[in-house]
Amino acid sequence: MFESPGQLGPAVRAAYLARLGVGPEPPSADALQALVQRHAERVPYETLWIPAGERWSTDPGEAAERIALGGRGGYCYHLNGALGLLLRSLGYAVHGHVGGVQAGDPEPDSGAGPDPRARGNHLVLTVTGLPTGENPSGCWYVDQGLGDALYEPLPLAPGAYYQAPFHLTLEKADTGDRDDGDVAWTLTHDPAGGFRSMTWTSGEAVLSDFTAQHQWLSTSPESGFVRVPMAERRDVDGADVIRGLVLSRVGAGAFTHQPITRKTEWFDVLADVFDLRFDAVPPGYREQLWDAVNAAHRAWSAAHS
């Protein structure tokens, strides 16, 4: 996995593990599964830092400090980057890879494969050296950066998998004319999920692989993350998500709430459902975030009226 300017220090590691509610254990497949599940349950996928006017980098050390000490989450570069550092600090063999999320369906009958323009819009993790009876290769696909998709690691092996409420497929992808020895993999999400598929290559990533996409995703007026502030948190039965002012759930207990138009209620939902409390933010932060979310909701309503 690519290096961070500073490795995960003991204090940050201890605070990170405390947020997850687990203690340090020697690397094992069972311990990895527990860490990933707790991460899914307790650290939200969130983009609320964007409308609040923050400009986060992709540095995994900075992301780990925000998660461990600041009670925040992030999107794929932050969640997978920080988790990768945590796992490495615990002795796991962690690798980072360049991925590309395909958000929508290709044109009918186009025969289109993965959109090359998506390359670099996602950071993927794999963990090696943990063989089990069900996964003798010992290689695991780990991904906390896909929002509603994965609750626990998958064996890095082609097949159909079920993580309630979603049916997922993992397969080796067509590498076309590539001659660099990289293997490509594709995760296909359930049709009820939040994206279509994600493809990545097995070569080791470097931080600069994600610079351009992160800049676009977090600043472009055309980016969905800029247009619609959101937070999402996975659990064993499904996922809770808030997009703008609308809270919903997919999976067990599925619902869609009416828009939350009271500021105090909206922040209470962020705290109670997503564990986002904004305790250490500077003056004016909450007001800027609330105003931006309301503006985004009005723009969305106008576009869909």
N, C-alpha and C positions, 0 to 999 in steps of 0.2 A: 504493500500500500504506500502511496506517496507520503513523503515526510511533511510534518508540520514544523514551522519555525521553532516551536517548543513542544517537547513531549508532555504527555499528561502527567502532571505532578501529583504527589501523594494526597495533598489536600483536596484538589479537584476530583481526583479519583474517588476519594472517600465520600465527598458530597454527592457525586454522581451516583454511586452505589446506594447511598442513603435515599436519594430521590426514587430510585427503582425499588427500594425495599428489599435488597439482597445483600449478602455479604460476599467477600472475595473467596473464590474457590479455584482449585486447579482446573485447567481446561478439560472439558469433556463435552460430549454431545448433549447430555442432559442439562448441564450447566449453561451451555450456549442457548438451548431452547428456553430455559427459564429467563435468562437475561433478555432475550429478544421479545418474549411475551410481555415481560414487565415494561420494557421500553415502549411497546405498542400501546399498552394500557395507560402509561403515566406521562409520556412525553408527546405532546400533540404535534401533528403536522399543521403548520400555521404560517400564514403570510401577512399577519396583521402589522408587522414591522414596516411593511411597504407603505401603506396609507398613513402610518404614523410618522413618516418622514425619515426613518432610519435607513441606512445604507450598509447592510451587513456584507462582509466579504465571504468567500468560500473557505477561509482558513478553518480547518477542523479543530484546532486548539481553541480559537475564539468561540466556536460553536459549542464546544464542550463546557467552557466556562459559563456561557449563557444558560445552558441546560442545567448544569450542576449548581450554580450559585445564583442565577437570576430567574429561575422558574419559567424559562421560555422554551420554545420548540424551534421550528424552522421548516424549510422544505428539504429536498433530497440531499443537497450538498451539505447541509448542516446536520441533519439527523444521521445519515449514513457516515458522514465524515467524523462526527463526534463519537458515534458508536464504534467505528473502526479503531479510533484511538483508545477508547476504553477497553475494547477487547484485546488490543495489542498489549496494553499495560498489564493485563491479566495473564499474558502468556500465550494468547492465541496467534496462529499464523493467519493473518488477514491480508486480503488483496483487494485493491480498488480497480474498477474497470469503467470504461466509457460506455454509457448507454444512451438510448434514444427512445422516449415515450411517444407512441403514436396515439393521439388523443381521440381521433374520430375514425370513421370508416373510409376506406378508399372508394373511389368512384366505381360503381357497378361495372363488372366485366373488364376492369382496367388491367387486371393481373398485377397491380402494383404491389410491390413488397414494401419493406420499411422505407420511410421517407428519409433520404440522406441528410436533409436539412435539420432533422431532429437530433442528429448525433451530437452528443455532449450536453443535452438538456437533462441528463440524469446520471448520477453516480451510483454504481452497483458495488456491492461487497460479496466476496466469497471467503469462506474460511476452510482451510485444509488441515489434514492430519488428524481427523476425528472419525475413524471408521466405526461402524456399527453393523449389526446383522442386516438391517434394512438398507444401509448405505455403505457397502464395503469399500468404496473408493475413498471415503472420509472427507469428501468435498461437499460443502454446503453453500447454497445460495441464500444470502441474508439481505433483506431489503426493508428498511423502515421508512424509506423515502417515497413510497407509492400511495400514501394516503390510506385508502380503504382496502388495499389488496391483501397484503400478507400479515398474518398474525404470528407466525413462527417460521423458522428456517425450512427450506425445502432441500432434499437431496439434489445435488446437481446431476440429474439423470433424466432423460426424456420420459415423459409419462403424464398421466392425468392425476390431478391432486384436488382434494376438497378441504377448504378451510371456511367453515360456515360464515356466511351463507353462500360462498362463491365456489364455483367449479373453475379450476385453473388448469392450464396446459403448459408444460415446459418441453421445448424441443430444440434440437440443433437447427440453426437457420442456414439459409443459402448464403455462402460467403462470396458468390460471384467469382470474380477474377483475382481475388486476394491471393497473394503468394507469400505472405509474411508468417504463416504458420498459426495465426490466430484462429480460434474457434469462435463462432458466433452462436449465441443462444437467444431464443425468443420465449418470453412469458406472454401467453394470451390470457387476458382477463375474462371473467364472466360478463355476459352481455348486460347484467344489472350493475356492473361496476362503473367506476369513474373514468376509465380510459379503455382503449381497445387492446393495446399490446405494448411491450417494451422489448427492444432488442439490444444486446450488448456483445462486445468482443472480449476475449479472454486475456488480451494483453494488459500489462500493468499501466494504470493511468498516472498522469502527473497533474498537478494542480492547474497548470495553464490550459489543460484540455477543456476546462469548464468556464474559462474567463468570459468568452464572448457570449455564450448562452446565458450565463448568470446575469450579465449586464442587460441583455435583452429581456429576459424573463422578469427582472425586478424593476425595470425602468421604462420599457416601451409602452406607449399607450395602447398598442395592439396586443399586449400580453394579457392572458386571462388572469394572471395573478395581480396585475395592476388594475384591471377593470373590476374584478370581484374579490374583495377581501374575504378570507375564509379561514376556518380552523376545522380540524378533523381528528378524531381519535378512535382507534381500533380496539375491539375487545373480542372475546372468544366467540360471541354470537353475531357480530356485525360491526357497524361503525356509526358514530354520531358525527354530524357535520353541520356547520353553520356557514352559509354563503350570504354575505351581506347581512341582512336582518332576518333571514329565514333559517330556522333550526329544523333539521330533519334527521331521520335515522333510516338506515338500510339494514335488513336482517331482522332478528327477533325483536318484536315490539316496534316494527316500522311505522313511521308517521311523518307528516310534514306539518309544521306549525305555521300559523299565520305570522306575518312580519311582526317582529318585536320592535315597537316604536317608542318605548320608554328607555331612556339611557340607563337608568339604574338596573332595570330588568335585564337589558342586554349584557351589561358587565357582570351581573350575577350569573347569567347563563355561562359566560366564558369561564368564570371561576368554578362553578359547580359541576359543569359538564366536561370542560376541557382543562381544568386546573391552571388557567391563565388568570393571574391576579394583579399583575402590573404594580406590585408593591414598591418597586424601586425606580419607577420611571420619573423623569423630570417634570416640573410644572408645565401644564399645558398639553402634555402627551395625550391624556385621555380625551380631552376636548378635540384635539386635532384628529385623533382616530375616529371618534364618534361622528364628527362632521364629514370626514371623508367617506365613511361607510354609508351614511345617509345619502350623500351625493351619488355614490355608486348605485345605491338602491333606486334612486329616482331615475338615473340613466337607464338602468335595466328595465324598470317599469315602463318607461317611455318607449323603449325599443320593442317591448313585448305587448304593448297595448293595441 
